Amino acid sequence: MNPTIKTALDLEQQAIDVVRALAMDGPHQARSGHQGTAMAMAPLAHVLFTRVLRYDAADPDWPDRDRFVLSIGHASILLYSMLHLTDQGLGRSDLEQFRQWGSLTPGHPEADHTRGVEVTTGPLGQGLANAVGMAIAERRLRAEFGSDISNHHTYVIAGDGDLSEGLSHEAASLAGHLGLGRLIAVYDDNNVTIDGHADLALSDDAGARFRAYGWHVDEAGEIANDPDALEAALVRAREVEDRPSLIVVRSHIGYPSPTLTDAPAAHGLAFGDAEIAAAKTAMGQPADEAFRVPAEVQELYREAGRRGRSERLAWEQRTAGIEDGQRAAWDAAQGATGLEGWESALPTFEVGTEMATRVASQQNLSALAPVIPALIGGSADLTGNTGTRIDVEVQSVEHPGGRQIHFGVREHAMAAILVGAARHGGVVPFGGTFLVFADYMRPAIRLASMSRAKCIFVWTHDSIGVGEDGPTHQPVEQLMSLRAIPGFRVIRPADATEVAGAWQLALSSEGPSGLILSRQNLPVLAGTRAERVVEGAYALNDVAEPDVILIGTGSEVSLCVQAEQELRGQNVAARVVSMPCWETFADMAPEARDQVLTPGVPTVSIEAGVTLGWDRYADVTLGIDRFGASAPASRVFDELGINTKNLVEAALNLSRRP
């Protein structure tokens, strides 16, 4: 064998073994974490970051970089090691602070916390679905702006846990249907879960399953420790353009530990001093030195991190030459905003008009689509019901630039796909379904909030106003439970006018938003103002010294308006407050909040949902602390006490207290 080639091969194996050692050192120092999978996947990570991925370590946010998603987020030390070695912002001290307070190396990868982390992963299946969203976003941008501007792949590593979660079925099914050829998943088939070997509960034929979804499947087998075979499999997958690819790799968790290879114990923190020393000795490394990176290994990875610089600079030259006709659209897409003056496209509505807020939302969306070219989305099989139709092409194999997405009956995947698309950038994704099904979407909503993903969830049929469909479809606890998610903006507009303000708030803000919309018609009120939705709460009438304040959201604001008129006839001055967004109201200065909810003035709130939490704003709360019932909506509202009569009575009792 040529000595030069032998030396290069030896250096590459040494580099892989360094990654394996770091995968043990981080969790060991933290006395917490997962090293086994990271050790087994070290050759794959090495091949990706040195041979396959298109990236520039000097600019990890380069828009045309390949995306890498570690769906098996518990193996975070693997990603952190690669980001450190390729010089993407993590130093040795960051690895030494693995899983510690304030560190850049938390227990699971967190986007916008650690440079180079694309999405927040950990809850299994989410990363795989996020990757589907990224592939959709890339294809949409490539179709719109050309392959000179958008031309990259999305790679994701998934494990037994990811494929066991129902979310993976939803996401993989849609990816296959859409023929997302730039999506490449590697299945780490190590047959290990926390409880023991995976075959305790899993006997699926993953290859057959993904073939049935329409994926290209490469059952590569025992290649986990063969860099050349891994590269060849990834290259083969990259050449498949008409469908997503799954590469099934049989790996050995904990390799090359003499005692814990293939052991379920290697999944978590199982390696003590003796096991680490034995594994390092097996790799020919010093057993007593932690976080060791020889200079030649460091340079190998630094060079890999610099490799994409010329491609990135060439791309920057090409984007600088985008024609004037597309420049504004490209800049708006990259800024996740609209064309200049897009706000002027928002429709207005005549006072007194009766219109469901879901219908008003559809009108807003239709008006905004031409001036916000980054808008893409649809619904989970409820496009007409939720008002989430864009009058454009449907995203499909035949129309890769389509902005309308039919997610099918896949609420959980829809939500996670929105997050991935938003984190990819270049698009502003939205998705709609009934509010009661927000429960199916909650894990992805939570991750959207953690990662500040700018996506818009459109939820309709927002209360007992669903009527005859009964308690299974009447959300009562969902609204308040969504407000409990930190960093999530929940907007429940009172009428069509406030819907325009809700869309403007969602599109002008960072992070995710949820629009909560009615099924039933609501009157357009004289006092509502679209531009004031951003305040979170405001008065609809001018009452300087009220006897009582009435707070409502959504459909209940019109009840407050009716109650104010009745109270006026009884010489009780009531201020009517619409509170479409708790989160933005909480962000207002205390003086501004006091102008709306005057301290010392008794307050009554009314909302067709649970009363939990309303005590922060109201002395008396009218709500629904039970499940609904099947009957015409007006009857359900009356039977459950959400009406003007009860509101007036509560206001009178409260305002006349000594």
C-alpha positions as CSV (number, residue, x, y, z in Angstrom):
1,M,0.0,0.0,0.0
2,N,1.2,3.5,-0.8
3,P,2.6,5.0,2.5
4,T,0.9,8.3,1.8
5,I,-2.5,6.7,1.4
6,K,-1.9,4.7,4.5
7,T,-1.0,7.8,6.5
8,A,-4.2,9.6,5.3
9,L,-6.3,6.6,6.3
10,D,-4.6,6.4,9.6
11,L,-5.3,10.1,10.2
12,E,-8.9,9.7,9.3
13,Q,-9.4,6.7,11.7
14,Q,-7.6,8.7,14.4
15,A,-10.0,11.6,13.8
16,I,-13.0,9.3,14.1
17,D,-11.6,7.9,17.3
18,V,-11.1,11.4,18.7
19,V,-14.8,12.0,18.2
20,R,-15.6,8.8,20.0
21,A,-13.4,9.8,22.9
22,L,-15.1,13.2,23.1
23,A,-18.4,11.5,23.1
24,M,-17.4,9.7,26.3
25,D,-15.6,12.6,27.9
26,G,-18.5,15.1,27.8
27,P,-21.1,12.9,29.5
28,H,-18.6,11.5,31.9
29,Q,-17.6,14.9,33.1
30,A,-21.2,16.0,33.4
31,R,-22.2,12.7,35.0
32,S,-25.2,13.0,32.7
33,G,-25.8,12.3,29.0
34,H,-25.8,9.7,26.3
35,Q,-22.5,8.6,24.8
36,G,-23.3,5.2,23.2
37,T,-25.1,6.4,20.0
38,A,-22.6,9.2,19.5
39,M,-19.7,6.7,19.6
40,A,-21.5,4.5,17.1
41,M,-22.3,7.4,14.7
42,A,-18.9,9.0,14.8
43,P,-17.8,7.6,11.4
44,L,-21.1,8.9,9.8
45,A,-20.6,12.3,11.4
46,H,-17.0,12.4,10.2
47,V,-18.0,11.5,6.6
48,L,-20.8,14.1,6.6
49,F,-18.7,17.0,7.9
50,T,-15.5,16.2,6.0
51,R,-16.8,14.7,2.7
52,V,-20.5,15.4,2.1
53,L,-22.1,18.4,3.7
54,R,-22.0,21.7,1.9
55,Y,-21.2,24.4,4.5
56,D,-18.8,27.1,5.5
57,A,-17.8,27.1,9.2
58,A,-17.1,30.8,9.0
59,D,-20.7,31.5,8.1
60,P,-22.9,28.7,9.6
61,D,-26.1,30.7,8.6
62,W,-25.2,30.7,4.8
63,P,-28.7,30.3,3.3
64,D,-27.6,27.8,0.6
65,R,-25.8,25.5,3.0
66,D,-26.9,21.9,3.4
67,R,-29.0,21.4,6.5
68,F,-28.1,18.8,9.1
69,V,-30.6,17.6,11.6
70,L,-29.7,15.4,14.5
71,S,-33.2,14.0,15.2
72,I,-31.6,11.7,17.9
73,G,-31.0,14.8,20.0
74,H,-30.0,12.8,23.0
75,A,-26.7,12.2,21.1
76,S,-26.0,15.9,21.2
77,I,-22.4,15.5,22.2
78,L,-21.8,14.1,18.7
79,L,-23.0,17.3,17.1
80,Y,-21.2,19.5,19.6
81,S,-18.0,17.6,18.9
82,M,-18.3,18.2,15.2
83,L,-19.1,21.9,15.7
84,H,-16.1,22.2,17.9
85,L,-13.7,20.4,15.6
86,T,-14.8,22.2,12.5
87,D,-14.4,25.6,14.2
88,Q,-18.1,26.7,14.3
89,G,-18.0,28.5,17.6
90,L,-17.6,25.9,20.3
91,G,-14.3,25.6,22.2
92,R,-12.9,22.9,24.3
93,S,-14.3,24.7,27.4
94,D,-17.8,24.4,25.9
95,L,-17.4,20.6,25.7
96,E,-16.1,20.6,29.2
97,Q,-19.3,22.4,30.3
98,F,-21.6,19.9,28.6
99,R,-25.1,19.9,30.2
100,Q,-24.1,22.7,32.7
101,W,-26.0,25.9,33.6
102,G,-25.5,28.6,31.0
103,S,-23.3,26.5,28.7
104,L,-23.5,26.4,24.9
105,T,-23.8,22.6,25.1
106,P,-27.1,21.8,26.7
107,G,-28.4,18.3,27.0
108,H,-30.2,18.4,23.7
109,P,-29.4,20.6,20.7
110,E,-31.1,24.1,20.9
111,A,-31.5,26.3,17.8
112,D,-30.6,29.9,18.3
113,H,-28.7,28.9,21.4
114,T,-25.7,27.1,19.9
115,R,-24.3,28.3,16.6
116,G,-24.6,25.6,14.0
117,V,-27.7,23.9,15.5
118,E,-30.5,24.0,12.9
119,V,-33.5,22.9,15.0
120,T,-34.2,22.1,18.6
121,T,-34.4,18.3,18.9
122,G,-34.8,15.8,21.6
123,P,-38.5,14.8,21.6
124,L,-38.2,11.9,19.2
125,G,-39.6,12.1,15.7
126,Q,-39.6,15.9,15.7
127,G,-36.3,16.3,14.0
128,L,-37.3,14.0,11.2
129,A,-40.5,16.0,10.6
130,N,-38.6,19.2,10.8
131,A,-36.3,18.0,8.1
132,V,-39.4,17.4,5.8
133,G,-40.3,21.1,6.3
134,M,-36.7,22.1,5.4
135,A,-36.9,20.1,2.2
136,I,-40.2,21.7,1.3
137,A,-38.7,25.1,1.9
138,E,-35.6,24.4,-0.2
139,R,-37.7,23.1,-3.1
140,R,-40.0,26.0,-3.0
141,L,-37.1,28.5,-3.1
142,R,-35.3,26.5,-5.8
143,A,-38.4,26.6,-8.0
144,E,-38.9,30.3,-7.4
145,F,-35.4,31.6,-7.7
146,G,-33.5,28.9,-9.5
147,S,-30.8,26.4,-8.6
148,D,-28.1,29.0,-8.7
149,I,-29.7,30.5,-5.6
150,S,-31.1,27.5,-3.8
151,N,-29.5,24.2,-4.4
152,H,-28.9,22.1,-1.2
153,H,-29.9,19.0,0.6
154,T,-31.3,18.2,4.0
155,Y,-29.6,15.3,6.0
156,V,-31.1,13.8,9.1
157,I,-30.0,11.1,11.4
158,A,-32.9,9.2,13.0
159,G,-33.0,6.2,15.3
160,D,-35.4,3.5,16.5
161,G,-37.1,5.9,18.8
162,D,-37.8,8.4,16.0
163,L,-39.2,5.7,13.7
164,S,-41.3,4.3,16.6
165,E,-43.1,7.6,17.2
166,G,-46.3,8.1,15.3
167,L,-45.1,11.5,14.1
168,S,-42.5,9.8,11.9
169,H,-45.3,7.9,10.0
170,E,-47.1,11.1,9.3
171,A,-44.1,13.0,8.2
172,A,-42.5,10.2,6.1
173,S,-45.8,9.6,4.4
174,L,-46.2,13.2,3.3
175,A,-42.5,13.4,2.2
176,G,-42.9,10.4,0.0
177,H,-46.1,11.8,-1.5
178,L,-44.4,15.0,-2.3
179,G,-41.4,13.3,-3.7
180,L,-38.9,15.4,-1.7
181,G,-35.7,14.3,-3.5
182,R,-33.4,16.6,-1.5
183,L,-34.2,14.9,1.8
184,I,-31.8,12.2,3.0
185,A,-32.4,10.3,6.2
186,V,-30.0,7.9,7.8
187,Y,-31.6,5.3,10.1
188,D,-29.3,4.3,12.9
189,D,-30.5,0.8,13.3
190,N,-28.8,-0.2,16.5
191,N,-31.6,-2.3,18.0
192,V,-31.4,-0.6,21.4
193,T,-33.8,1.4,23.4
194,I,-33.8,2.5,27.1
195,D,-35.8,-0.6,28.2
196,G,-33.5,-3.0,26.4
197,H,-33.1,-4.3,22.9
198,A,-35.6,-2.6,20.5
199,D,-37.1,-6.0,19.5
200,L,-38.8,-6.0,22.9
201,A,-41.4,-3.8,21.3
202,L,-40.4,-3.2,17.7
203,S,-40.4,-5.6,14.9
204,D,-41.2,-3.3,11.9
205,D,-39.5,-3.8,8.6
206,A,-38.4,-0.2,8.3
207,G,-37.2,-0.6,4.7
208,A,-40.5,-2.0,3.5
209,R,-42.4,0.7,5.4
210,F,-40.5,3.5,3.8
211,R,-40.7,1.9,0.4
212,A,-44.5,1.9,0.9
213,Y,-44.3,5.6,1.6
214,G,-42.6,6.1,-1.8
215,W,-39.0,6.6,-0.5
216,H,-35.8,5.3,-2.1
217,V,-34.5,2.8,0.5
218,D,-30.9,1.7,0.7
219,E,-30.5,-1.1,3.2
220,A,-26.8,-0.6,3.6
221,G,-26.3,-3.0,6.5
222,E,-23.0,-3.3,8.4
223,I,-21.2,-0.2,7.2
224,A,-21.3,2.0,10.3
225,N,-17.5,1.7,10.7
226,D,-16.7,2.0,7.0
227,P,-16.3,5.7,5.9
228,D,-16.0,4.9,2.2
229,A,-19.2,2.8,2.2
230,L,-21.0,5.5,4.2
231,E,-20.0,8.1,1.7
232,A,-21.0,5.9,-1.2
233,A,-24.4,5.4,0.3
234,L,-24.9,9.2,0.9
235,V,-23.7,9.9,-2.7
236,R,-26.2,7.4,-4.1
237,A,-29.0,9.0,-2.1
238,R,-28.0,12.4,-3.3
239,E,-28.3,11.3,-6.9
240,V,-32.0,10.3,-6.3
241,E,-34.0,13.4,-7.3
242,D,-37.5,12.2,-7.5
243,R,-38.1,10.9,-3.9
244,P,-36.6,11.1,-0.4
245,S,-34.0,8.6,0.6
246,L,-33.6,6.4,3.7
247,I,-30.2,4.7,4.3
248,V,-30.5,1.9,6.8
249,V,-27.2,1.5,8.7
250,R,-26.7,-1.3,11.2
251,S,-24.6,0.3,14.0
252,H,-23.3,-0.9,17.3
253,I,-24.0,1.3,20.2
254,G,-21.0,2.0,22.4
255,Y,-18.5,0.7,19.9
256,P,-15.5,0.1,20.5
257,S,-16.1,-0.5,24.2
258,P,-14.8,-4.0,25.0
259,T,-17.7,-4.5,27.6
260,L,-20.6,-2.3,26.5
261,T,-20.7,-2.5,22.7
262,D,-24.3,-3.4,21.7
263,A,-25.4,-3.2,25.4
264,P,-28.7,-1.3,26.2
265,A,-26.8,0.2,29.2
266,A,-24.6,2.1,26.7
267,H,-27.6,4.2,25.7
268,G,-27.4,6.4,28.8
269,L,-24.7,7.2,31.2
270,A,-23.1,3.8,31.7
271,F,-19.4,4.4,31.2
272,G,-17.3,4.8,34.3
273,D,-13.6,5.4,34.5
274,A,-12.7,1.7,33.7
275,E,-15.0,1.5,30.7
276,I,-13.7,4.7,29.2
277,A,-10.1,3.7,29.8
278,A,-10.7,0.3,28.1
279,A,-12.5,1.9,25.1
280,K,-9.7,4.5,24.6
281,T,-7.0,1.8,24.9
282,A,-8.8,-0.2,22.3
283,M,-8.6,2.9,20.0
284,G,-4.9,3.4,20.8
285,Q,-5.5,6.6,22.7
286,P,-4.2,7.7,26.1
287,A,-6.6,6.5,28.7
288,D,-6.0,9.2,31.2
289,E,-6.4,12.4,29.1
290,A,-9.9,13.9,28.6
291,F,-11.0,16.1,25.7
292,R,-7.8,15.4,23.8
293,V,-7.6,16.6,20.2
294,P,-4.2,16.1,18.5
295,A,-3.1,19.0,16.3
296,E,-3.2,17.0,13.1
297,V,-6.8,15.9,13.8
298,Q,-7.7,19.5,14.6
299,E,-6.3,20.7,11.4
300,L,-8.1,18.0,9.4
301,Y,-11.4,19.2,10.7
302,R,-10.6,22.9,10.4
303,E,-9.7,22.3,6.8
304,A,-13.0,20.5,6.3
305,G,-14.8,23.5,7.8
306,R,-13.0,25.9,5.4
307,R,-13.7,23.7,2.4
308,G,-17.1,25.4,1.5
309,R,-15.8,29.0,1.6
310,S,-15.3,29.3,-2.1
311,E,-18.8,27.9,-2.8
312,R,-20.3,30.3,-0.4
313,L,-18.4,33.3,-1.9
314,A,-19.5,32.2,-5.4
315,W,-23.1,32.0,-4.2
316,E,-22.9,35.5,-2.7
317,Q,-21.8,36.8,-6.1
318,R,-24.7,35.1,-7.8
319,T,-27.2,36.4,-5.3
320,A,-25.8,39.9,-5.7
321,G,-26.8,39.7,-9.4
322,I,-30.4,38.7,-8.8
323,E,-32.5,40.6,-11.3
324,D,-34.5,43.5,-10.2
325,G,-37.7,41.7,-10.8
326,Q,-36.8,39.1,-8.2
327,R,-34.7,41.1,-5.8
328,A,-37.5,42.4,-3.7
329,A,-39.1,39.0,-3.4
330,W,-35.8,37.4,-2.5
331,D,-35.1,40.0,0.2
332,A,-38.6,39.7,1.6
333,A,-38.3,35.9,1.7
334,Q,-34.9,36.0,3.5
335,G,-36.4,38.5,6.0
336,A,-39.5,36.5,6.5
337,T,-41.6,39.5,5.7
338,G,-43.6,41.0,2.8
339,L,-42.8,43.4,-0.1
340,E,-42.6,47.0,0.9
341,G,-45.9,48.4,2.0
342,W,-47.5,44.9,2.3
343,E,-49.6,46.1,5.3
344,S,-51.7,48.2,3.0
345,A,-53.1,45.1,1.4
346,L,-54.9,44.1,4.6
347,P,-58.7,44.4,4.0
348,T,-61.1,46.5,6.0
349,F,-64.6,45.5,7.0
350,E,-67.9,47.5,7.3
351,V,-69.3,47.9,10.8
352,G,-72.3,45.7,11.4
353,T,-71.3,43.0,8.9
354,E,-71.8,39.5,10.2
355,M,-68.8,37.3,9.4
356,A,-67.0,34.4,11.1
357,T,-63.5,35.3,11.9
358,R,-62.3,32.2,10.0
359,V,-63.9,33.7,6.9
360,A,-62.3,37.1,7.5
361,S,-59.0,35.3,7.9
362,Q,-59.4,33.7,4.5
363,Q,-59.9,37.2,3.0
364,N,-56.8,38.4,4.7
365,L,-54.8,35.5,3.5
366,S,-56.0,35.9,-0.1
367,A,-55.0,39.6,0.1
368,L,-51.6,39.0,1.6
369,A,-50.4,36.1,-0.6
370,P,-49.5,38.4,-3.6
371,V,-47.5,40.8,-1.4
372,I,-45.9,38.2,0.9
373,P,-44.3,35.7,-1.5
374,A,-42.8,33.8,1.4
375,L,-46.2,32.7,2.6
376,I,-46.6,28.9,2.2
377,G,-49.0,26.6,3.9
378,G,-52.4,25.0,4.1
379,S,-54.3,22.8,6.4
380,A,-54.7,19.3,7.7
381,D,-57.5,18.3,5.4
382,L,-59.6,21.3,6.4
383,T,-58.6,24.0,3.9
384,G,-62.0,25.4,3.2
385,N,-63.2,25.0,6.8
386,T,-60.2,26.9,8.2
387,G,-59.8,29.6,5.6
388,T,-56.3,28.5,4.7
389,R,-56.5,28.5,0.9
390,I,-54.0,30.5,-1.2
391,D,-55.1,31.0,-4.8
392,V,-51.8,29.5,-6.1
393,E,-50.4,26.2,-7.3
394,V,-50.5,23.2,-4.9
395,Q,-47.1,22.0,-3.7
396,S,-46.4,18.7,-5.5
397,V,-43.9,16.7,-7.6
398,E,-45.3,18.4,-10.7
399,H,-45.4,21.9,-9.1
400,P,-42.3,22.1,-6.8
401,G,-42.9,25.9,-6.4
402,G,-46.4,25.4,-5.2
403,R,-47.2,27.5,-2.1
404,Q,-50.4,25.7,-1.1
405,I,-49.7,22.6,0.9
406,H,-52.2,19.8,1.5
407,F,-50.9,18.2,4.7
408,G,-53.7,15.6,4.8
409,V,-55.0,14.3,8.2
410,R,-51.6,14.8,9.8
411,E,-51.9,17.5,12.4
412,H,-48.8,16.5,14.4
413,A,-46.6,16.3,11.3
414,M,-48.0,19.6,9.9
415,A,-47.0,21.5,13.0
416,A,-43.5,20.0,13.1
417,I,-43.1,20.6,9.3
418,L,-44.0,24.3,9.8
419,V,-41.3,24.5,12.5
420,G,-38.7,23.0,10.2
421,A,-39.7,25.2,7.2
422,A,-39.5,28.3,9.4
423,R,-36.1,27.3,10.8
424,H,-34.9,26.7,7.2
425,G,-35.7,30.3,6.3
426,G,-36.9,31.9,3.2
427,V,-40.5,31.1,3.9
428,V,-43.3,32.0,6.3
429,P,-45.2,28.8,6.9
430,F,-48.8,28.6,8.2
431,G,-51.1,25.6,8.9
432,G,-54.7,25.3,9.9
433,T,-57.0,22.9,11.7
434,F,-59.7,23.0,14.4
435,L,-58.6,24.4,17.8
436,V,-59.4,21.2,19.6
437,F,-56.7,19.4,17.6
438,A,-54.1,21.7,18.9
439,D,-53.6,18.9,21.4
440,Y,-52.2,16.7,18.6
441,M,-49.7,19.5,17.8
442,R,-48.5,20.5,21.2
443,P,-45.0,19.0,21.1
444,A,-44.2,20.9,17.9
445,I,-45.8,24.1,19.2
446,R,-43.6,23.9,22.2
447,L,-40.5,23.5,20.2
448,A,-41.5,26.3,17.9
449,S,-41.7,28.5,20.9
450,M,-38.3,27.4,22.2
451,S,-36.6,27.9,18.9
452,R,-38.4,31.2,18.0
453,A,-39.6,29.6,14.7
454,K,-41.7,32.1,12.8
455,C,-44.7,30.0,11.9
456,I,-48.4,30.8,12.1
457,F,-50.9,28.2,13.5
458,V,-54.4,28.9,12.3
459,W,-57.0,27.3,14.6
460,T,-60.7,27.7,13.9
461,H,-63.9,26.4,15.5
462,D,-62.6,27.9,18.6
463,S,-65.3,27.3,21.2
464,I,-68.7,25.7,22.1
465,G,-69.8,27.6,19.1
466,V,-69.0,24.4,17.2
467,G,-72.5,23.4,18.5
468,E,-73.9,20.1,17.3
469,D,-70.5,18.5,16.9
470,G,-70.5,18.2,20.7
471,P,-67.8,18.1,23.4
472,T,-65.3,16.1,21.4
473,H,-65.0,19.0,19.0
474,Q,-65.7,21.9,21.4
475,P,-62.4,23.3,22.8
476,V,-62.7,24.6,26.3
477,E,-59.2,24.0,27.8
478,Q,-57.1,24.4,24.7
479,L,-57.0,28.2,24.6
480,M,-55.7,28.6,28.1
481,S,-53.3,25.7,27.8
482,L,-51.8,27.4,24.7
483,R,-51.4,30.6,26.7
484,A,-49.4,28.6,29.2
485,I,-46.6,28.0,26.7
486,P,-43.7,30.5,27.2
487,G,-42.9,32.5,24.1
488,F,-46.0,31.6,22.2
489,R,-48.3,34.4,21.0
490,V,-52.0,33.5,21.2
491,I,-54.3,35.9,19.3
492,R,-58.1,35.6,19.6
493,P,-59.7,38.5,17.5
494,A,-63.1,39.8,18.3
495,D,-64.3,40.4,14.8
496,A,-63.1,40.7,11.2
497,T,-61.4,44.0,11.8
498,E,-59.2,42.5,14.6
499,V,-58.4,39.5,12.3
500,A,-56.6,41.9,10.0
501,G,-54.7,43.2,13.1
502,A,-54.0,39.6,14.1
503,W,-52.3,38.8,10.8
504,Q,-50.3,42.0,10.9
505,L,-49.1,41.2,14.4
506,A,-48.2,37.6,13.6
507,L,-46.3,38.6,10.4
508,S,-44.5,41.5,12.0
509,S,-43.3,39.6,15.0
510,E,-40.5,37.2,15.7
511,G,-41.4,33.7,16.8
512,P,-44.6,31.6,16.5
513,S,-48.2,32.8,16.7
514,G,-51.6,31.1,17.0
515,L,-54.7,32.7,15.5
516,I,-57.9,31.5,17.3
517,L,-60.9,32.0,15.0
518,S,-64.6,31.4,15.2
519,R,-66.8,29.0,13.3
520,Q,-69.9,31.2,13.8
521,N,-70.7,34.6,12.4
522,L,-69.7,37.6,14.6
523,P,-70.7,41.2,14.1
524,V,-68.0,43.7,13.0
525,L,-68.0,46.1,16.0
526,A,-67.8,49.9,15.9
527,G,-65.0,50.1,18.5
528,T,-62.5,47.5,17.2
529,R,-59.3,48.7,15.6
530,A,-56.9,46.5,13.6
531,E,-53.9,48.7,14.5
532,R,-54.6,48.2,18.2
533,V,-54.3,44.4,18.3
534,V,-50.6,44.9,18.8
535,E,-51.4,46.4,22.2
536,G,-52.8,43.1,23.4
537,A,-55.9,44.8,25.0
538,Y,-57.6,48.1,24.5
539,A,-60.9,49.9,25.3
540,L,-63.6,49.9,22.6
541,N,-65.4,52.8,24.2
542,D,-64.4,56.1,25.9
543,V,-65.3,55.9,29.6
544,A,-62.9,57.9,31.7
545,E,-64.3,56.8,35.1
546,P,-66.0,53.5,34.7
547,D,-68.0,51.8,37.4
548,V,-67.0,48.4,36.0
549,I,-64.7,47.0,33.3
550,L,-65.9,44.2,31.0
551,I,-63.2,42.1,29.3
552,G,-63.8,39.8,26.5
553,T,-61.9,37.9,23.8
554,G,-63.1,36.6,20.5
555,S,-66.8,36.0,20.1
556,E,-67.4,37.2,23.7
557,V,-66.4,40.8,23.0
558,S,-69.7,41.4,21.3
559,L,-71.5,40.1,24.4
560,C,-69.6,42.8,26.4
561,V,-70.7,45.4,23.9
562,Q,-74.4,44.3,24.4
563,A,-73.9,44.2,28.2
564,E,-72.5,47.8,28.2
565,Q,-75.6,49.1,26.5
566,E,-77.9,47.4,29.1
567,L,-75.7,48.6,32.0
568,R,-75.8,52.2,30.6
569,G,-79.6,52.0,30.8
570,Q,-79.2,51.2,34.5
571,N,-76.8,54.1,35.1
572,V,-73.8,51.9,35.3
573,A,-70.8,53.1,33.3
574,A,-68.9,50.1,31.8
575,R,-65.7,50.2,29.9
576,V,-65.5,47.4,27.2
577,V,-62.1,45.9,26.7
578,S,-61.1,43.6,24.0
579,M,-58.1,41.5,24.9
580,P,-57.0,39.6,21.7
581,C,-53.5,38.8,23.0
582,W,-52.5,38.2,26.6
583,E,-48.8,38.0,25.6
584,T,-48.5,41.4,24.0
585,F,-50.6,43.0,26.7
586,A,-48.2,41.6,29.3
587,D,-45.3,43.2,27.4
588,M,-46.8,46.7,27.5
589,A,-45.5,49.2,30.0
590,P,-47.4,49.1,33.4
591,E,-48.7,52.6,32.8
592,A,-50.2,51.6,29.5
593,R,-51.9,48.5,31.1
594,D,-53.3,50.7,33.8
595,Q,-55.0,52.9,31.3
596,V,-56.9,49.9,30.0
597,L,-57.5,48.1,33.3
598,T,-57.7,50.9,35.8
599,P,-56.5,49.8,39.2
600,G,-59.3,49.7,41.7
601,V,-62.1,49.4,39.2
602,P,-64.0,46.1,39.5
603,T,-63.6,43.9,36.5
604,V,-65.6,41.0,34.9
605,S,-64.1,38.8,32.2
606,I,-66.0,36.5,29.9
607,E,-64.5,33.8,27.7
608,A,-66.0,30.6,26.3
609,G,-63.3,28.4,27.9
610,V,-61.9,27.4,31.3
611,T,-61.6,30.2,33.8
612,L,-58.1,29.1,34.9
613,G,-55.8,32.1,34.9
614,W,-58.3,34.9,34.5
615,D,-57.9,35.9,38.1
616,R,-54.8,37.9,37.1
617,Y,-57.1,40.4,35.3
618,A,-60.6,39.9,36.6
619,D,-62.4,40.0,39.9
620,V,-65.2,37.8,38.5
621,T,-64.9,35.4,35.6
622,L,-67.6,33.9,33.4
623,G,-66.3,30.8,31.7
624,I,-66.8,27.1,31.2
625,D,-65.1,24.7,33.6
626,R,-66.6,21.6,32.1
627,F,-66.9,20.0,28.7
628,G,-69.5,21.2,26.3
629,A,-72.6,19.5,24.8
630,S,-74.1,18.6,21.5
631,A,-76.8,21.1,20.5
632,P,-77.3,24.2,18.4
633,A,-74.6,26.7,19.3
634,S,-77.0,29.3,20.7
635,R,-78.5,26.8,23.0
636,V,-75.1,25.6,24.2
637,F,-74.0,29.1,25.0
638,D,-77.1,29.8,27.0
639,E,-77.1,26.6,28.9
640,L,-73.5,27.1,29.9
641,G,-74.0,30.7,30.9
642,I,-72.0,32.5,28.2
643,N,-74.6,35.2,27.5
644,T,-75.3,38.9,28.0
645,K,-77.8,38.2,30.8
646,N,-75.2,36.6,33.1
647,L,-72.6,39.2,32.2
648,V,-74.9,42.1,33.1
649,E,-75.9,40.4,36.4
650,A,-72.2,39.8,37.3
651,A,-71.3,43.4,36.5
652,L,-74.2,44.8,38.5
653,N,-73.4,42.7,41.5
654,L,-69.7,43.6,41.3
655,S,-70.2,47.4,40.7
656,R,-72.7,47.7,43.6
657,R,-70.5,46.0,46.2
658,P,-69.8,48.4,49.2
